[in-house]
Amino acid sequence: MSIKKEIIVIGDTEMGGGTLTDDFISDKALSEFILKLSNQEHAVDLILNGDTFDFLKCPYIENNISSYPRHVTSEISLAKLRLIYTAHEKVFAALKIFAAKNQNRVYFIVGNHDPDLVHKEVQIGLRSILGSEHNIFFPFYYRNHGVYAEHGHQYDFLNKVNLKYLFLNYKGKPILNIPWVSFGVISKFLPLKEEFPFSERVVPRPALFSHNKSVIKALNIRGVEYLLKSFVYYPIRYFYDPTYTLPRQLLKEFYRRFKAADWDIDEIVDNFKKKRKKFLSRNKVYVLGHIHKKHIEEKSNSVIIHSDTWRDEYFLDAKTRELIPKSKKYVQVLVLDDNSIKWDLITYPVQRKTFHFDDIIRDEKLHLQLAAAEEGFNFKI
C-alpha cells in the first residue's frame, strides 16, 4: 500500500539570534532533514510544534544596543525575526525549498517562546522569507488525518496565554499579551542566562542545582526580588503599564516553587488528558511539545507522544559529572491510501562528544563555542 501523505512533527527547536541566549546549534542536521523531506514524491505536512523560534530569549538590537523589551510590538518582533534569520539562514533556506512544492505544508504552531507569531506582520515576514503565500500556516494546533499536534503550554499553569486577548494596548500600540512569568524572564532572568549560558542547557534541573549552587542561589534571589516588587513596587511605579499587572493566583504557585527549588516546566500530559477527556477519542496520534522529555503513552486506540527537543541540551550524570548530549527526535506519521496511519518516534543521527560538568563551570562561553563547532554553527559572542 502506497503513502498518501507524510506528517512530520518536530518540537522545541528554539532558534534564537545567534547570541549567548540562543540554544539551537543543529542547523546542519535540521536543514539536511528538511531537504530530504523536500525530495519526497508524496505530500508532506511539516509541523514545527511550537517554540520553533526563541523570540522570548532573542535580544532586540537597535543602534548596536542590545535589550529585552517588555512591550513587544510588531516592529520589535520583526527586528528579532531578522536576527534569527541571519543566525539560522541555512534552516530558512531549506524551508524555502520545502515550501516551494505546492503539495507540501508548513505549520508554525504557536508556543510560549514564539508568541510573536501571532503578529500579522511577522506572518507576512516569514511568508516573504520562505517565498510562499498559500502553504504556510500559524495555528495554535494541527488536526488532520487522525493526528493532533499542539505545543502544550496551554496546560502549564505558569505559561498558558489568554487566547481571547492575545494583545494588550500600550501607548496606542498593540503589544503581546504574554504570561506574567514570561515578563519575569525578560526583566530578571535573561541577564542570568547570559551569565550562565551553558548551565541552562543541563538537565535534570535538581542535579544541576545540586552541583552548581551559584545558579540556584542567583535564581532564587532574582525570583524573590521580582515577586516582591510585583506586589509592592511595580503596581505603583508602573500603574498605567498593563505588563506589570500581577495575576493574584500566582502567589501560592510561586511560593511553592521557591520552597521546593522547582523551576522546571510543569508535566502537562495529565492536564491535557483532563481538559481534553471528551476529545481524546477523536484522533489516533497526539503530539505535545513544551516538555523537553521523551514520553510515549499508548492506549488501545491512541497514543500521546512527547518528542523531546532539538535545542542543545545535556543529561548530567550525577555520579560521573559527565554531560551527555541529548539526541534529536521527530514524530513520523504515514497516511496510507486507505487512510490508515502508521506512526513512529525516530532519532535523527547527530554525532556529538560529551563534556565534563567541572569544565563547563570554569568557562561556559568557551564550551558553547566548542559545542557549536561540532555542528558547524558560529555564535555571535
Secondary structure as the mmCIF struct_conf table of DSSP 4:
data_model
#
loop_
_struct_conf.conf_type_id
_struct_conf.id
_struct_conf.beg_label_comp_id
_struct_conf.beg_label_asym_id
_struct_conf.beg_label_seq_id
_struct_conf.end_label_comp_id
_struct_conf.end_label_asym_id
_struct_conf.end_label_seq_id
STRN STRN1 ILE A 3 ILE A 10
STRN STRN2 MET A 15 MET A 15
BEND BEND1 GLY A 18 THR A 19
TURN_TY1_P TURN_TY1_P1 LEU A 20 THR A 21
HELX_RH_AL_P HELX_RH_AL_P1 ASP A 27 SER A 38
TURN_TY1_P TURN_TY1_P2 ASN A 39 ASN A 39
BEND BEND2 GLU A 41 HIS A 42
STRN STRN3 ALA A 43 LEU A 48
BEND BEND3 GLY A 50 GLY A 50
BEND BEND4 THR A 52 THR A 52
STRN STRN4 PHE A 53 PHE A 53
TURN_TY1_P TURN_TY1_P3 PHE A 55 LYS A 57
BEND BEND5 CYS A 58 CYS A 58
HELX_LH_PP_P HELX_LH_PP_P1 PRO A 59 PRO A 59
STRN STRN5 TYR A 60 GLU A 62
TURN_TY1_P TURN_TY1_P4 ASN A 63 ASN A 64
STRN STRN6 ILE A 65 SER A 67
BEND BEND6 ARG A 70 HIS A 71
HELX_RH_AL_P HELX_RH_AL_P2 SER A 74 ALA A 87
TURN_TY1_P TURN_TY1_P5 HIS A 88 HIS A 88
HELX_RH_AL_P HELX_RH_AL_P3 GLU A 89 ALA A 99
TURN_TY1_P TURN_TY1_P6 ALA A 100 ALA A 100
BEND BEND7 LYS A 101 LYS A 101
TURN_TY1_P TURN_TY1_P7 ASN A 102 GLN A 103
STRN STRN7 ARG A 105 PHE A 108
BEND BEND8 ASN A 112 HIS A 113
HELX_RH_3T_P HELX_RH_3T_P1 PRO A 115 VAL A 118
BEND BEND9 HIS A 119 HIS A 119
HELX_RH_AL_P HELX_RH_AL_P4 LYS A 120 LEU A 130
TURN_TY1_P TURN_TY1_P8 GLY A 131 GLY A 131
BEND BEND10 GLU A 133 ASN A 135
STRN STRN8 ILE A 136 PHE A 137
BEND BEND11 PHE A 140 PHE A 140
STRN STRN9 TYR A 141 ASN A 144
TURN_TY1_P TURN_TY1_P9 HIS A 145 GLY A 146
STRN STRN10 VAL A 147 GLU A 150
HELX_RH_3T_P HELX_RH_3T_P2 HIS A 153 TYR A 155
BEND BEND12 ASP A 156 ASP A 156
TURN_TY1_P TURN_TY1_P10 PHE A 157 ASN A 159
TURN_TY1_P TURN_TY1_P11 LEU A 163 LYS A 164
STRN STRN11 PHE A 167 TYR A 170
TURN_TY1_P TURN_TY1_P12 LYS A 171 GLY A 172
STRN STRN12 LYS A 173 LEU A 176
HELX_RH_AL_P HELX_RH_AL_P5 TRP A 180 GLY A 184
HELX_RH_PI_P HELX_RH_PI_P1 VAL A 185 PHE A 189
HELX_RH_AL_P HELX_RH_AL_P6 LEU A 190 GLU A 195
BEND BEND13 PHE A 196 PHE A 196
TURN_TY1_P TURN_TY1_P13 PRO A 197 PHE A 198
HELX_RH_3T_P HELX_RH_3T_P3 SER A 199 ARG A 201
STRN STRN13 VAL A 202 VAL A 203
BEND BEND14 PRO A 204 PRO A 204
HELX_RH_AL_P HELX_RH_AL_P7 ARG A 205 HIS A 211
HELX_RH_AL_P HELX_RH_AL_P8 LYS A 213 VAL A 232
TURN_TY1_P TURN_TY1_P14 TYR A 233 TYR A 233
HELX_RH_AL_P HELX_RH_AL_P9 TYR A 234 ARG A 237
TURN_TY1_P TURN_TY1_P15 TYR A 238 TYR A 240
HELX_RH_3T_P HELX_RH_3T_P4 PRO A 242 TYR A 244
HELX_LH_PP_P HELX_LH_PP_P2 THR A 245 PRO A 247
TURN_TY1_P TURN_TY1_P16 ARG A 248 GLN A 249
HELX_RH_AL_P HELX_RH_AL_P10 LEU A 250 ALA A 260
TURN_TY1_P TURN_TY1_P17 ALA A 261 ALA A 261
BEND BEND15 ASP A 264 ASP A 264
HELX_LH_PP_P HELX_LH_PP_P3 ILE A 265 GLU A 267
HELX_RH_AL_P HELX_RH_AL_P11 VAL A 269 LYS A 275
TURN_TY1_P TURN_TY1_P18 ARG A 276 ARG A 276
HELX_RH_3T_P HELX_RH_3T_P5 LYS A 277 PHE A 279
TURN_TY1_P TURN_TY1_P19 LEU A 280 SER A 281
BEND BEND16 ARG A 282 ARG A 282
BEND BEND17 LYS A 284 LYS A 284
STRN STRN14 VAL A 285 LEU A 288
BEND BEND18 HIS A 290 ILE A 291
BEND BEND19 LYS A 293 LYS A 293
STRN STRN15 LYS A 294 GLU A 298
BEND BEND20 SER A 300 ASN A 301
STRN STRN16 VAL A 303 SER A 307
BEND BEND21 ARG A 311 ARG A 311
STRN STRN17 TYR A 314 LEU A 316
TURN_TY1_P TURN_TY1_P20 ALA A 318 THR A 320
STRN STRN18 GLU A 322 PRO A 325
HELX_LH_PP_P HELX_LH_PP_P4 LYS A 326 SER A 327
STRN STRN19 LYS A 328 LEU A 336
TURN_TY1_P TURN_TY1_P21 ASP A 337 ASP A 338
BEND BEND22 ASN A 339 ASN A 339
STRN STRN20 ILE A 341 TYR A 348
HELX_LH_PP_P HELX_LH_PP_P5 PRO A 349 PRO A 349
STRN STRN21 PHE A 355 HIS A 356
HELX_RH_AL_P HELX_RH_AL_P12 PHE A 357 ARG A 362
HELX_RH_AL_P HELX_RH_AL_P13 GLU A 364 GLU A 374
TURN_TY1_P TURN_TY1_P22 GLU A 375 GLY A 376
#
